[in-house]
Amino acid sequence: MTTAPRSPRLLMLSTAMLAVAGIAFLGMPHGQEPPAPTATATHTPSAPSHAAATPPVGKPVADTAATTSPAAPRPFVVQSALPPHGEGTAGDPAVQQNLETAWPADLPATDERELLTVGRALLRADATGIGRTTWPNAFPDSGQAVAPAFATARFRIQAAIARRDHSRNSAVVHLVWAGTDRSGTFTDLRISDWHFTRTVKKGAATWTPQPRI
């Protein structure tokens, strides 16, 4: 189960990822090359004057090639910060780098590690159905038999970050993942997020996952 980011920061992050990835390029059929850019016409006078073409004798001739001749167009190259779909584990570091660049760290390292550990486990439980009973508040239906939406063997978290969510006592774990659903369709670069609130019990702070809406 995937959900669209619900906070302005998540919307910004998702938009940045899709924009940098080059939606049009990723959506093209395999093997199709992007169209070459259209060269911009350079305006030149249709009938240059004789005085401009033949300078007076005895005066140096200025090099006007840079201003009268259009520069040769450079090859058009589509560069994407995200790997193409189906790249496999080799493309995961690029996905992780994209998340970290688009959304700089803003949590203490200890909090970030805790949130990432729990966030990854929650996503795995949500997608495969394994381990839901560990978080009955996050999964109200954990006591019921639920058919897994994705196969465990083909489930993979490609990247994850934990960041603040509006206040110092709320956070969100943003995850990008891949999996094969019950119909046998494999899809990567899926996006999910889990929200947490920070609570203090007996002097120790802990992050509690919130139920999915």
Residue pairs with C-beta under 8 A, 6 or more apart in sequence:
1 126
1 127
1 149
1 192
1 212
2 190
2 191
2 192
3 192
3 193
3 212
3 213
4 14
4 191
5 11
5 13
5 14
5 174
5 191
5 193
6 193
6 195
6 213
7 165
7 166
7 172
9 103
9 163
9 165
9 172
10 172
10 174
10 193
12 102
13 99
13 102
13 103
13 174
14 191
16 102
17 82
17 98
17 99
17 102
20 80
20 81
20 82
20 98
21 80
21 81
21 82
22 78
22 80
24 34
25 34
25 78
25 80
26 80
26 82
26 84
26 85
28 34
34 76
34 78
36 76
37 73
37 76
39 70
39 73
42 70
44 68
55 61
55 62
81 94
81 97
81 98
81 101
82 91
82 94
82 95
82 98
82 189
83 90
83 91
83 92
83 94
83 95
84 91
85 187
85 188
85 189
86 188
87 188
89 156
91 158
92 156
92 158
92 159
95 158
95 159
95 176
95 189
96 158
96 159
96 160
98 159
99 159
99 160
99 161
99 174
99 176
100 161
103 161
103 163
103 174
105 112
105 161
105 163
106 163
106 164
107 115
107 162
107 163
107 164
107 171
111 162
111 171
111 198
111 207
112 162
114 206
114 207
115 162
115 171
115 173
115 196
115 207
116 160
116 161
116 162
116 173
118 173
118 194
118 196
118 207
118 209
119 160
119 162
119 173
119 175
119 194
119 196
119 209
120 157
120 160
120 173
120 175
121 131
121 134
122 135
122 138
122 173
122 194
122 209
123 157
123 175
123 177
123 192
123 194
124 130
124 131
124 155
124 157
125 131
125 132
125 134
125 135
125 139
126 132
126 139
126 192
126 212
127 148
127 149
127 150
127 155
127 177
127 179
128 148
128 149
128 150
128 151
128 152
128 155
129 146
129 147
129 148
129 149
130 148
130 152
132 138
132 139
132 141
132 142
132 146
133 139
133 142
133 143
135 142
135 209
136 142
136 143
137 208
137 209
137 211
138 209
138 210
138 211
138 212
139 211
140 211
147 182
148 182
149 181
149 182
150 179
150 180
150 181
150 182
151 179
151 180
151 181
151 182
153 180
154 178
154 179
154 180
154 186
155 177
155 178
155 179
155 180
156 177
156 178
156 179
156 188
157 175
157 176
157 177
158 176
158 177
158 178
158 188
158 189
159 175
159 176
160 173
160 174
160 175
160 176
161 173
161 174
162 171
162 172
162 173
162 174
163 171
163 172
163 174
164 170
164 171
164 172
165 171
165 172
165 195
165 196
168 198
169 197
169 198
170 195
170 196
170 197
170 198
171 195
171 196
171 198
171 207
172 193
172 194
172 195
172 196
173 193
173 194
173 196
174 191
174 192
174 193
175 191
175 192
175 193
175 194
176 189
176 190
176 191
177 188
177 190
177 192
178 186
178 187
178 188
178 189
178 190
179 186
179 187
179 190
180 186
181 187
194 209
194 210
195 209
195 210
196 207
196 208
196 209
196 210
197 207
197 208
197 210
198 205
198 206
198 207
198 208
199 205
199 206
199 207
199 208
200 206
